[in-house]
Amino acid sequence: MSDNNSGAVNKPNQFKGDKRKSKEFLDKLYLYFARNPKKIQTDKDKVQCALSHIKGQAQFFNHMIITDAEEPIPDSDDVPPKGLPSWAKFRKSFIQTFGVEDDMIPRQC
């Protein structure tokens, strides 16, 4: 896969907490990560990128993730803070917090 601009993928739009846009936000992040493998290589890169696109009423989620990352591991005096979660844990927390609604899937009664 080349790293030139053909087939460029735009950065995801800001996510402001609208549950109807949560799946679209995650999908666009996935595409952005896939298209930028040199820029976004680690889970930390992915989480930082996602956090930078979460704004407005959803900002509480950023605060929750960052506060948890800065918290030291219990029962250890000389251990550094936990740090940012893995991408899988971040994604799971995002889905638990905002849900993932997909308007493209027909609902059955």
C-alpha positions as CSV (number, residue, x, y, z in Angstrom):
1,M,0.0,0.0,0.0
2,S,1.5,3.3,-1.0
3,D,1.5,6.3,1.1
4,N,0.8,8.9,-1.6
5,N,-2.3,11.1,-1.7
6,S,-4.3,9.0,-4.2
7,G,-7.4,7.8,-2.4
8,A,-6.8,10.3,0.5
9,V,-9.1,9.9,3.5
10,N,-10.2,13.0,5.3
11,K,-9.8,13.4,9.0
12,P,-12.9,12.5,10.9
13,N,-15.3,15.2,11.8
14,Q,-15.5,16.3,15.4
15,F,-17.7,14.0,17.6
16,K,-19.9,16.0,19.9
17,G,-21.9,13.2,21.6
18,D,-24.6,12.6,19.0
19,K,-25.3,8.9,19.3
20,R,-26.6,8.8,15.8
21,K,-23.1,9.8,14.6
22,S,-21.1,7.5,16.9
23,K,-20.7,4.6,14.4
24,E,-19.8,7.0,11.6
25,F,-17.2,8.6,13.8
26,L,-15.6,5.2,14.6
27,D,-15.7,4.1,10.9
28,K,-14.0,7.3,9.8
29,L,-11.3,6.9,12.4
30,Y,-10.7,3.4,11.2
31,L,-10.3,4.6,7.6
32,Y,-8.1,7.5,8.7
33,F,-5.8,5.1,10.7
34,A,-5.6,2.7,7.8
35,R,-4.7,5.4,5.4
36,N,-2.0,6.9,7.7
37,P,0.0,3.9,8.9
38,K,3.2,6.0,9.2
39,K,1.6,8.8,11.2
40,I,-0.7,6.6,13.4
41,Q,1.2,3.5,14.4
42,T,0.4,2.7,18.0
43,D,-2.7,2.3,20.1
44,K,-1.5,5.5,21.9
45,D,-1.5,7.3,18.6
46,K,-5.0,6.1,17.8
47,V,-6.4,7.1,21.2
48,Q,-4.8,10.5,21.1
49,C,-6.2,11.1,17.6
50,A,-9.7,10.1,18.6
51,L,-9.6,12.2,21.8
52,S,-8.5,15.2,19.7
53,H,-11.7,14.9,17.7
54,I,-14.1,14.6,20.6
55,K,-15.5,18.0,21.5
56,G,-18.6,19.8,22.9
57,Q,-21.0,17.9,25.1
58,A,-18.9,14.7,24.6
59,Q,-15.9,16.4,26.3
60,F,-16.7,14.6,29.5
61,F,-15.5,11.4,27.9
62,N,-12.1,12.9,27.2
63,H,-11.9,14.0,30.8
64,M,-12.8,10.5,32.0
65,I,-10.1,8.8,29.8
66,I,-7.4,11.3,30.7
67,T,-8.2,11.3,34.4
68,D,-8.0,7.5,34.4
69,A,-4.7,7.6,32.5
70,E,-3.2,9.9,35.0
71,E,-4.2,7.8,38.0
72,P,-1.4,5.8,39.5
73,I,-1.7,2.0,39.7
74,P,-3.1,1.1,43.2
75,D,-0.8,-0.3,45.8
76,S,2.4,0.9,44.1
77,D,4.4,3.9,45.3
78,D,7.1,4.0,42.5
79,V,4.9,3.0,39.5
80,P,4.0,5.6,36.9
81,P,0.4,6.4,36.0
82,K,-1.5,3.8,34.0
83,G,-1.3,5.8,30.7
84,L,-3.8,5.8,27.9
85,P,-5.8,2.6,27.3
86,S,-5.3,0.3,24.4
87,W,-7.4,1.1,21.3
88,A,-9.6,-1.9,21.9
89,K,-10.3,-0.7,25.5
90,F,-10.9,2.9,24.3
91,R,-13.3,1.7,21.6
92,K,-15.2,-0.5,24.1
93,S,-15.5,2.4,26.5
94,F,-16.6,4.7,23.7
95,I,-19.3,2.2,22.6
96,Q,-20.5,1.7,26.2
97,T,-20.7,5.5,26.7
98,F,-22.2,6.6,23.5
99,G,-23.7,3.5,22.0
100,V,-23.3,2.7,18.3
101,E,-26.4,3.3,16.3
102,D,-26.5,2.4,12.7
103,D,-29.3,3.9,10.6
104,M,-28.3,1.7,7.7
105,I,-29.5,-1.5,9.5
106,P,-33.2,-2.1,9.3
107,R,-34.9,-2.5,12.6
108,Q,-37.2,-5.5,13.1
109,C,-40.3,-5.3,15.4
